[in-house]
Amino acid sequence: MEVNFSFSNKRALVGIIILICLLALVFYLPGVIQNLEPTQCTINGVCQHEEYANFLSEMVPIFIIIGVVIGAVVFFFMSSRLEDKSKNLKKVSDILIQFLAKDEKQVVQKLLDNDGKVFQSEISRLEGVGKLRSHRVIQRLSDRGVIEVEHFGKTNIIRLSKSVKEALISKK
């Protein structure tokens, strides 16, 4: 089995390592601090428990800052990966639409605007597309597997095929 370490895989790996370090810090830090706790209350007239409590209260902002920084770093690595996927999806959809004829582009754009489903009568009302032309365009797209035609009474419902819909319509 071959494992590729691309830049996105390295980001995910760094994010996981940071998360593991944070969890280790959360679980082991209380034990370390407890070992630092003094056993005698006063030495030279100063209460050691009070000094220890003051020390911890001074360290709380530092722990908060560390947590925020780690969260920001993990968010940066994970969000850039999602942005890359959405950019690639947009490029693929633009390339797919370029291979269509003018009338076909209009039909596919109408489908995309209506979440992948319209009545055939709505397509025939597009500018420059009549009933006959819409029928022919729908037939060509159906033959290529771009759309699916479902009979609905005296009209048809035109839908993007499942694979094309997944490629062109991004999930929000």
Order of alpha helices (4+ residues) and beta strands (2+ residues): alpha-beta-beta-alpha-alpha-beta-alpha-alpha-beta-beta-alpha
